[in-house]
Amino acid sequence: MTAGAFHLLDEVVDLLVNHPEVHQVRVEAHWDSRLPAAKAQDLTDAQAKAVAQYLVEQGVGQERVLSVGMGAKKPLVPSLGKAARLKNRRIEFVVVN
């Protein structure tokens, strides 16, 4: 991860620590369709777990963080061209409750 990614994750940690009314957040990792489905799934499983683990290591209760690899199942845009593929490679945080 880049320094910018850690800065953003630290902001998510601050938000969760300061807002206990957010009981649970789901970390979803997404990829583009250029990898075989099984590889994209494995990659996004690992990415989501790594992000969730970072949040926990920084003080967010483990019971508040779920991780889900989404593979290439939910693209934002058709994966035509590099810019589109990069848009589909993302981490999303979803407030569960």
DATABEL-V812220 format. One record per residue. RES is the residue in one small letter. BURIAL is I if it has 16 or more other C-alpha atoms within 10 Angstrom, else O. Layout:
RES|BURIAL + RES|BURIAL
//
This chain:
m|O + t|O + a|O + g|O + a|O + f|O + h|O + l|O + l|I + d|O + e|O + v|O + v|I + d|O + l|O + l|I + v|O + n|O + h|O + p|O + e|O + v|O + h|O + q|I + v|I + r|I + v|I + e|I + a|I + h|I + w|I + d|I + s|I + r|O + l|O + p|O + a|O + a|O + k|O + a|I + q|I + d|O + l|I + t|I + d|I + a|I + q|I + a|I + k|I + a|O + v|I + a|I + q|I + y|I + l|I + v|I + e|O + q|O + g|O + v|I + g|O + q|O + e|O + r|I + v|I + l|I + s|I + v|I + g|I + m|I + g|I + a|I + k|O + k|O + p|I + l|O + v|O + p|O + s|I + l|O + g|O + k|O + a|O + a|O + r|I + l|O + k|I + n|I + r|I + r|I + i|I + e|O + f|O + v|O + v|O + v|O + n|O
//
